[in-house]
Amino acid sequence: MTPLFTLVVGLILASISTSTPIKPTSRADSRQVRDATFDYVVIGGGTAGMVIATTLARASYSVALVEAGGVYEDDIGDLGTTPAFAIYGAGASPDDVLPAVDWGFVTTPQAVRDVYMLLLLFMVTSLMNDRVSTTGGCIMPAAKRSVAGISARNYFTYQRPTVEALDRWASILDDASYRFDNFLPFYRQNVNYTPPNNAIRPSNASVPPATSAFTAGSGPLHVSFSDNWVNPVSSYFKAAWEELGLPVANDFVSGILSGVQYSANTINPDGNTRTSSNAFLSGMEDTSNLSIYARTLTKRVLFDGTLAVGAVVDRNGSEVALMASKEVIICAGTFQSPQLLMASGIGPHETLKRFNITVVSELEGVGQNLEDHLLFGASYHVTPITHSALSNATFLARAMSEYAKNGTGILSNPGGEVLAWERLNPTAEGLSDYARDAIKSRTPDWPTFEFLMLDAYSGNNQNYITGAPDTPFMYASPAGAILVQQSRGNITISSIDTAVPPVINPNWLTHPADQELSLLAFKRLREMMNTDAMKGVWVEEVLPGLNVSSDEGILDAIRETAIQLFHAACTCKMGKSPESGAVVDARGRVFGTQSLRIVDASVLPFLPPGHPQATVYALAAKIAKDIIDLRG
């Protein structure tokens, strides 16, 4: 899309705001921050932090929720609430940053590319979780600063892992509460599910209701389908995978990830706006138990020996202590939870020694085992209308007017709605031992690949607004990700000051299995585009272009254009003991300390297949229940 798109959106947004600002019970940016004592101090107001904080507050505990960012509805308005505007600030370029809600973290130089990529840690005032991309150094979009965290700036997909993936989690911890059947109630309790309205959807885009996977009207988080606008390319994409033999799935929330189907999204069907972890504030207007310290950075956890007793926080250069009579709970996300631990005296021996940090607990696993899914693909000139039409000022103005008036039209659709999952047989001919071992390293129901169709030009994934060709043509971008990745990254610090960004080394595509499987996934995408279902839909492969056909050329193209899928996890992983590299136990308690927990994507023992948003919500609900049950 062109700079004109940026200009027109900026002019129109001011007149059609659809967002309703969150009104926390007590917002610290409206009063002076001062020393105070609470039952619980929760650090990070993102996907997990908001669930933890509001659940404990509803259980009559006093809670301080500390968030470095502000409220995304206030800070970026409709850019944060309109589904189609999720592409803003989602690219890998340091130029594609929304400073109000992005940390702008940059990775260390990666062999994947020749340039630096900005790690856009979103500072959405939605209380944190994580996002990235691939080059010499690149932006990490998984890092958001705002109340709601990554749930305020992700691509909406709501999907659950496979049965055996969660059962593997339970096996690693020797804790049956993580088995799929036992964990399922925590998925259910968060969600207010609206089934697809097939009466208004095109006949070739109907979706099974999947109501049995949800509890009617259960939670505050809206999950629904973009019924008012279904992208025409999506139906061709779905038909193409069926032609290649993938089954039509019933849903992606019942423990099976196989086949192709439209996916549910975290969108409120009443107005078709984003729903994030801020939804958990609903009904708390008259509650005095929750104090939200927005735009407040946590500097370190305070200890009495190994007992966590509070946190030092900074707002506008003024440091104060927020004390916790019961627990400190870190929910700062995959990049900043390990950073805060190290700055507070918990981490690898050599790191603590190098910065002369007083040791609270030596844990070698802090900041290690970084996992993420890497997205890559191609961009095509296509004939059906796509979100590329929004680069036309007249079309955009009409679309924004319709959305402002009715919450309908193309802006109500995030641009990627059909998912396809495929598992390779590890005994298939042509696979190397590396690839076979990678597939066998996961459970038998774990897909090897995820495929989706982005309804616009993704190109080199640097900037989705300014990076598209300045033409009147329509574009679509088939994309894929490998889900059995073997490459692992790490996080460390360059300073004891948490205002200094952490050092993030993703190590993308460093394992030969990841390179081989990425190559196979890309070729599979081209095979899909050449099915009878798709052949009449596209005119040209614009990037990388069909002339890029050798294995070496394709792999170079993947390295140059791949982007983080916003799924960074596992840097403070769960386990039974520190000897296994674990940082926390099955209840999120940090080894070697008392009254300190971590609850966010960083504690996942492994990155589950697909999109972890739903799992992080469920994990937070589970740990919150554990805490309340412990206190009786």
N, C-alpha and C positions, 0 to 999 in steps of 0.2 A: 504494500500500500504506500501511497505517496505522502510527502509532507503536507499536501492539501488536506489529507485525512486528519492529520494531527491538528492543523489549524481549525478546520471546521468543527471537529469534536470539541476543541477548547472553547469555541464560541458558543456552541449550542448547549454544552453541559450546564453552563451557568443558569440557564433558564428552565431546565427540566428536571431538577434534582428529584429523584424518587426515593432517596434514602432517608431513613428516620434515625437520627443520632441516638446512640446508646446512652442511657442515663444511669450510670452506675450508682449504687447506693451512696458511696462516698468516694469522690475522685480527688486524689491528692494534688492534682495540678490546679485545683481551685482554692487551695489553702496552703499554708506553709508546711513543709515537711519537717517533722520533729521526731525526736526519740519517742518510741511507743512500744507497748508490749501486746502481743496477740497470742492466741493458742497456737496458731499455725502461720508461718510465713511462707508463701508460695512465690517462687521466683520464676517469672515468665508467664505471660497471659495468653498463650496460644491455644492450640487444639487441646492439649492435655491439661495445661494449667488452669484454663477457665472451668473445665469440668471438675477438676479436683477442688478448686477454690469455692465454687458455688455449691457443690455437694456438701462440703464440710460446713459452710455457712448455714445451709438449710438444716443441718443437724445440730444447730445452735452453738457451734464453735465460732469464736472470733478469728477472722482470717484477714491477713494483709496480702494483697495480690500486687506484686511489683512487676511492672512492665516498662521496658526501655522506650517503647514506641507510644504512639497516641491511639486515637480511635480512627480506624480507616474510613468509616463513613463520614467523619468530619474532615479528615485530612485529604482524601482524594475523591470524595463524593461518588458520583456515578461510575467512575472508573473502577471503583471497588465493588459496586453492587450489580452492575449490568453484565450479564453473562458474556456477551460478545466482546466486552472490553477487557477480558482477562488477558489478552495478548499484550496489553500495555505493560511495559517493564518486565516482560517474560523472556527476553532474548539474552544472549550470552555476552553482548558487547557492553563495555563500561559506559557507553553512551545511552544504553537502554535501561536506565535506572529511574525509579520513582523515589527520590530522596526522602519523601515523607514516610515511606513505608518499607524501604529497602536498606539493608546494611551496606550493600555494595562491596561485600567481601570478595577478594580475588584469590584464586588458587595459586599455588606455586606453579612455575612453568611445567607444562606437561608435554611428554613426547607426542601426545595426540595432535597438537597443533604447533604453529610457529608464533603465536601471539598470546598475550595475556587475556584471560577472560574474567570478567567481573562476577564474583560470587554474590548475587543479589540477595543478601539476607534480608527478606522483607520485614520492614519494621511496621507492619500493619498494626494499628492499635487493636489488635485482636489477640494479643497475648500468645506467644510464639510457637513455632515449629519450623521445618526446613525445606530448600531448592538449589541448580548449577548448570555448567556447560563444558566444552572440551577444547583446550588449546594450550599454548605456552603458559598462559595464565588466563583464567576465565571467571566470569561472574557466577556466583552460586545463588541462583534464584531461590533455592530452598531455604534461605535464611531471611526471614521477614521480621521486622520489628513493628509490632502494633498489637493492640488488643485483638486477639483472635489468631495471630500468627499466620502460618501458612494456610490455614483454613479460610483466610480472608483474601488470598491471592493465588490459590491453586486453580486447577482446571475442572473442579467440581466432581470428578468421578467418585461414585460411591460403590464399592465392591468389596467382597470379603474373600479371605484366602480359602484354600482347599481344606477339606477335612483332615487329610493326612499331614498337611503342613502344620496345622495347629496341634495335632497329636504329636508331631515331632517336637514341638515346643514343650509340651508336657513331659515328653520322655527325657529331654535334655535336663529339665529341672527336677525330674522325678516328682512331679506335682500334677495330679489329675485335674486340678481346677482349670488348667489350660487346655484340656482336651476340647475339641470342637463343640461337642454337645454341652459341656459345662460352661464354655465361654460364650456360647450363643446368646444367653439371656442378656449379657452386657452389650452385645450388638443391638439387640432388640430395644432395650430400655431407653436408648438415646434418641430414637428416631420417630418422627411423625411422617409416616409413609403415605404418599398419594399414588395409587396405581395409574398406569397409563390410560389416557382417555382415547381409546381406539376409535371412538365415534368421530373425532375430529382429525385423527391422523390419516395420512394416505393409506389406501388399502394394502400397498406393498411395504408398509412400515409399521404394521401392527405389532404389539409387544404383549407377551403373556403377562398376567397381572402380578404373579409372584407374591400374593398377599400372605401366604403361609409362612414366609420368611420374616414377617414383621408382626409386631403387636399393634393393633389399631390405636392410633393417637397416643402412643406411648410417651415419646420424648419431645424435646423442643427443636431438635434438628430436622428440618424439612428435607425429605428425599423424594424426588419426583422425576418426571421425564419432560423433555422440551416438546410438548404436544403441539404448541401453537405454530411452530416452524420446524419442519423436518427437512434437513438438507437433502436435496435431490441426489447428490453424489453418494450419500450414505446407502441408499437402497441398492445402487449398482455395486458398491463395495461389498455389501452383504451377499448379494447374489453371486458375486465372483468367488467368494470363499466357499459358498455352497457348491459351485461348479467344480472347485478343486477338492471337494470331498469333506469339508468340515461340516459337522452337524449343526443344525440350528439349536442353540441353547435355549433353555427355558428362562434362565436368569443367571446372574453372577453373584448372588448373595446367599446361596444355599450350600456352599461347600464344594461346588464343581466349577472348574475353570477349563472348559473345553468347548470348542465351537465358536459360533459367531452370533451376536445379538446386540440390540440397542442396550446401552448401559444407563442405569439410574444416575442422577446427579444431585448434589446438594444445592437444590434450587427451590425456593418457596413458590409454589404454583399460584399463590395469591399475589399477582404482580410480576411473577417470574424474576425475582431478585435473588442474589446470593444469600444463602444461609450459612453462617459460620458458627464457631464456638461462642460468639457473642449471644447467640440464641439462648444460651443457658442462663443469661441474666434475666430472662423474662420472668416476671412475677416477683422480682426481688427489690422493687422500688421502695418498699416500706421496711426493708430489712436493714438493721444497723450492724449486722455481724460481718459484713464484707466491706473492706476499705481498699479501693483500687488506687495504687500509686503509679499513675501513668507518667510517661516521659521521665522515668527514674531508673537509673542503671545500677545494678547490683555489683559491688566491687569485690566482696569476698564474704564467705560464710564465717561467722564467729564461733569459736569453740572454747569450751572449758575442758581442757584435756582432749578427749575424743568425743565429747558430747556437744552436738550442735545446739547453740543457744540463740542464734539470731543471724542477722546479716547486716553488713554495712552497705548503705545505698547512697547514691549521689544524684542530686537533682540541681541543675544549674550551679554546679560547683560547690554545693553544700553537702557535706557528708553527715549522715545520722545513722543511728543504730535502730533497727527494728528487731525487737527481741521476740523469741518464740518460746512459750512455756511448755509446749508439747513437741513440735517438730518443725524442722525446716524442710521444705519440699522443692527440689529444683526441677523446673520444667522449661529450661532455657533452650532446648532443641539440640539436635545432633552435633552442631558445631560449638555452641556456647556452654552447654552443660559440662563437657570435659574441660573447656577453658576455665570455667569458674571453679571446678574441682581443683585443677592444678594451681590456680592463683590462691586457693584456700589451703593448700598443703596436702592435697590428695592426688597422687599420680605416680608416674614412673620415677624411680630413684634418681636417675641421671638428670631428669628435668628439674626436680625439686632442688637438687644439689647445685645445678648450674645457675639457678636464680636465687640461691640462698633462701629458699622458702622453708619456714618451720614445718617439719613433717608432722602431719596428723595420721596419715595412713599411706604406706607405700603400696600402690596398686599399679602394676605394670600394664594392665589392660586399659587404663584411662586414655582415651583418644585413639585407640587402636581399632582395627577391624572395620573401618569405614566401608560401608556398602552403599551402592546406588544403582539404579537402572539408567542406562544410557540410551537415548532416543536418536534415531537416525533414519534417513529415507531419501526420497526424491520429490521434486516438484514438477507438476504437469500443467500444461495449458489444456483446459477442459472446456466442454461446451455447455453443461448445465450452469445455472446461476449458483454462485458460491459467495462466501463472505468477502471475496475480492470485490464484489459490487460496491462495498462500502467506501471504496476509494473514489467513487463518483459523488461529488458534492450534492447533487440533486437527490440521488438515491439515498444517501446518508441522511439528509435532512428529513425526507419522508419517513425513513426507518425510525429516526429518533422521535419524530412527532407521534408515530403510531405507538412506539414503546412507552412514551411518556403518558399517552392517553389511556392505553389499554393493557400495557405490559405484554404486548404480543409482537409478532413479526420476527425478522431475522435477528434482531438484537437480543431476543429472549433465548437464543440458542448459542451455546459456547463454542460451537464449531468443530467438535469432535465427539460423536455420539455412538458410534458402532465400534465394538471391540471384537477382536478375533484372537483365540488362544489355540496354540498348536504345540503338541509334544512330539519331539523326535524320538524314534526308537533307537536306544543306544547301540543296538546291534546292526543298525542300517549300514549298508555298504558305503565306503568312501569317507567315513568319519575317522579322524585320528584318535589315538588313545586318549589324548587330552580332552577332546570333545566328548568321547564316550564317558570318561570319568566325571566330567562336569555334569552331564545329564544324570548319571547314576548317583551323584552326590546329593540329589534332592529326592523327594518321595515320588512314588510311581504316578501319583495324580497331579504332579507339579508340571505346568506347561513350560516348554523350552522357550517359546516366543510369545510375545504379545504384539498384535498388529492393530493399527487404527488409521483412520483417514482424517487428516486435518483439512478443514474446509476453506483453505486459503493457501497462499504461497508461504512456505516456511524457509525455502532457500538454504542459506548457510546458518540459519538460526541465530544470527547476530542481533537483528532488530526487525521485528515483524511489521513495524509501521513504516519505516523508511527503506527497508531492504527489498521490497517487492518491485518488480519491473514497473515502470511508469507507462502502462499500456491500459487499454480498455478491456483486456482479456480476463476471462475467469481462470482461476488456478485452484488446484487441490494437491495435497501432499500426502501420499501414502507413507506411513512410518512404521518402524518396528523397534522392538527392544528385546534383548536376551534377558531371560529371567533366572538363568543358572550361572550368573557371572562368578568368575573365580578371582578376578583382580580385587585387591583390598587396599584401601588408602589409610590415612592417619591424620590426626590433628595434634598440634602441639602449640606452644606459646612462644612469643618473642619478647614478652614483657609480663610482669606481674600485674599490670594495669589492664583491667578488662575493657577499657575504652580502646585499647590497641587491638586490632583484629587478630583472631587466631591464625595460625599458620595451617593452611588446609592443603593437603596433598592427596588428591583422589586416586591417583595411579590408574586411571582409566585405560582399558585395553592393553595392559601390560602382560596379561597372561595369554599364552597362545590359544587356549580354548576360547577365550572371549573374541579374539580376532577371527578365528575360524567360524564360530557360530554367528558372529555379526555379518560376515561375508555371506553365509548361507541364508540368513534372514533377509538381507538385501536382495539376493537373487530370487527368493521366494516372493518378495514384493513385486518384482518385475514379472514373475510368472503370473501373479494375480492380475496385474494390469493388462496382460495379454490374453486373458480369458475372453470368451465370446461376450460375457456380461459387461466387460469394461472396454473392449476394443473400440466400440463406437462412441465412447464418451470423451476420449482424449485425442488431442491433436499432436502434441509434442511433449517429450520429456525435456523440460527446460534445464533442470539441474539434477544430477551432474551431466546429463545428456547421454543418449544411447551410444555415443562414441566411446564413452568410458565403460569398457566391457571386460578388461583383463582383471584377474583377481587383485593384482597389485594396484591397479587404477581405482577399483571399487573401494578397496580398503583405505587408500589414501583419501578418497572422497568422504568415507565415513569418518576418518580421523579429523578432517577439516570441518565437518558440519555437525557432528554429533553434539547433543546437549543433554545435560542432566535432566532427569524426568521428575525432579522435586521429591525424590524418595530417599534421601540420605538417612542412614540409620546405623545403629549397632556400635557406636563409639563408647558406650558405657554398658556393654551388654550384660544381660542376665546370665546367671549360672549358679552352680552349686558351691563353687569355691573360687577364691582369687587365683589359685594355681592353674585353673583352666583359662585364665585371661579375663574372667568375669569381674565386674565392678560392683554389681548389685545382686541381691538374692531374688527369689521369686516374688517377694513383696516390694521390691524396689529399694530395699534398705542397703545403704552403701557399706561394703565390708570394712571392718576396722573402725567403724564409728557407731555412735548411738544417736538416735533422733534425727537422722538425715536420710532422705530418700531422693530418688530421681524417678520421674514419671514423664516420659516423652519417647519419641522414636529412637533416641540414643540407647535405650535399654533393651530393645528388641534383641533376642539372642541370635537372630538371623533376619534378613530382609525377606518377608513373605512374598509369594508371587503376586504381581499386580500392584495395585495402588493402596498404600498403607493407611490412608486417612481414616477409614472406618475402624481399623484395628487400633489406632492410637486413641480414638474416642472410647472404644470398648475397654482398652487397657486402663485408661484413666478412671472409668466408672468402676472397674474391678478393684483397683488399688484403693480408691476412695472408700469402697465398702469394706475392704480389709482394715483400713484405718479405723473406721467407725466401729466395726465389730470388735477390734482390739480394745477400744476404749469402753466397750459395753454400752 
